[in-house]
Amino acid sequence: MRKRLFSFTLALTLLLLFSAPVFAATQVNRVTPNLSFSGTTANCSVTVKGSGTINATLELWQGSTLVASWSGSGTNRVSISGSASVSRGQTYTLTVSGTVGGVAIQATPVTKTCP
């Protein structure tokens, strides 16, 4: 009985020990930038949360042309926002890149047309 209990305890300890790095790697939250328009001004923002040091860049693109970018860094949570002049009827894409605790940020770009 003691041998069985020891084996179970050892297996559980090893499972927890080896799953810790996987758990840490999944602490990077998926982030989605926010893009809205007020006349011919694009309002851009994102909040990145995760465990560790965060370095992030928010970029506004019109096709392959970079319109504006903003960066931020911090620990566990970073909010970045900015605005840029845009043209009515043009389509813009807002992207986020960077790392959280050394792990690449997984961000869904947002594409909208300025009304």
matplotlib code that plots the C-alpha trace (Angstrom):
import matplotlib.pyplot as plt

x = [0.0, 2.8, 4.6, 1.4, 0.9, 4.5, 4.2, 1.0, 2.6, 5.7, 3.7, 1.5, 4.6, 6.3, 3.1, 2.8, 6.5, 6.5, 3.2, 4.3, 6.3, 3.4, 1.0, 3.4, 3.6, -0.2, -0.5, -0.2, -3.7, -5.0, -5.5, -7.6, -6.8, -9.7, -10.1, -12.8, -13.3, -14.4, -14.6, -11.2, -9.4, -8.7, -8.7, -6.6, -6.1, -5.2, -4.6, -2.2, -2.3, 0.0, 2.6, 6.0, 7.5, 5.4, 6.8, 4.1, 3.7, 0.4, 0.5, -2.1, -1.7, -3.3, -2.5, 1.3, 1.8, 2.4, 0.3, 1.2, 2.6, 2.7, 4.7, 4.5, 6.1, 5.5, 4.8, 1.7, -0.5, 0.1, -2.4, -1.5, -3.6, -3.2, -4.9, -4.0, -5.4, -7.0, -9.0, -12.7, -13.4, -10.0, -9.5, -7.2, -5.7, -4.6, -2.1, -0.3, 3.0, 5.5, 6.1, 4.8, 7.4, 9.4, 6.4, 5.1, 1.7, -1.1, -3.2, -6.0, -5.7, -8.7, -9.6, -12.2, -13.0, -13.3, -16.9]
y = [0.0, 2.4, 1.6, 2.4, 5.7, 6.7, 5.9, 8.0, 10.9, 10.8, 10.6, 13.6, 15.6, 15.0, 15.8, 19.2, 19.9, 19.3, 21.1, 24.3, 25.6, 24.8, 26.7, 29.7, 29.8, 29.9, 33.0, 35.3, 36.4, 36.8, 40.5, 42.3, 45.9, 48.5, 50.7, 53.4, 56.6, 60.0, 61.9, 61.6, 60.6, 57.0, 56.1, 53.1, 51.2, 47.9, 46.4, 43.5, 41.4, 38.6, 37.3, 39.1, 41.9, 43.2, 44.9, 45.8, 47.9, 49.1, 49.9, 51.4, 50.5, 51.6, 48.7, 48.4, 51.9, 52.4, 55.4, 55.6, 53.4, 53.5, 51.4, 50.5, 48.4, 47.3, 44.4, 42.2, 44.9, 47.5, 49.9, 51.6, 54.2, 56.9, 58.7, 59.5, 61.4, 59.2, 59.6, 58.9, 55.8, 54.2, 50.9, 50.6, 47.7, 47.9, 45.3, 44.5, 42.8, 42.2, 39.8, 38.9, 37.3, 36.4, 34.8, 36.3, 38.1, 36.4, 39.3, 39.4, 42.4, 44.6, 46.0, 48.8, 51.4, 55.0, 56.1]
z = [0.0, 0.9, -2.4, -4.4, -2.5, -3.0, -6.8, -7.0, -5.1, -7.3, -10.5, -9.4, -8.4, -11.8, -13.6, -11.8, -12.2, -16.0, -16.6, -15.0, -18.0, -20.3, -18.0, -17.9, -21.7, -21.9, -19.7, -22.7, -23.4, -26.9, -27.5, -30.0, -30.8, -31.0, -34.0, -34.3, -36.3, -35.4, -38.7, -40.2, -37.0, -36.3, -32.6, -31.8, -28.5, -27.0, -23.6, -23.2, -20.1, -19.1, -16.7, -16.9, -18.8, -21.7, -24.8, -27.3, -30.5, -31.9, -35.7, -38.0, -41.7, -44.9, -47.2, -47.0, -45.7, -42.0, -41.0, -37.3, -34.5, -30.7, -28.2, -24.6, -22.0, -18.4, -16.2, -16.3, -18.0, -20.7, -22.3, -25.5, -27.3, -30.0, -32.8, -36.4, -39.3, -41.9, -45.2, -45.6, -47.7, -47.1, -45.3, -42.3, -40.4, -36.7, -35.6, -32.3, -32.0, -29.2, -26.3, -22.9, -20.7, -23.8, -25.5, -28.7, -28.4, -30.3, -31.7, -34.1, -36.5, -37.0, -40.4, -40.9, -43.5, -42.5, -43.2]

ax = plt.figure().add_subplot(projection="3d")
ax.plot(x, y, z, "-o")
ax.set_aspect("equal")
plt.show()
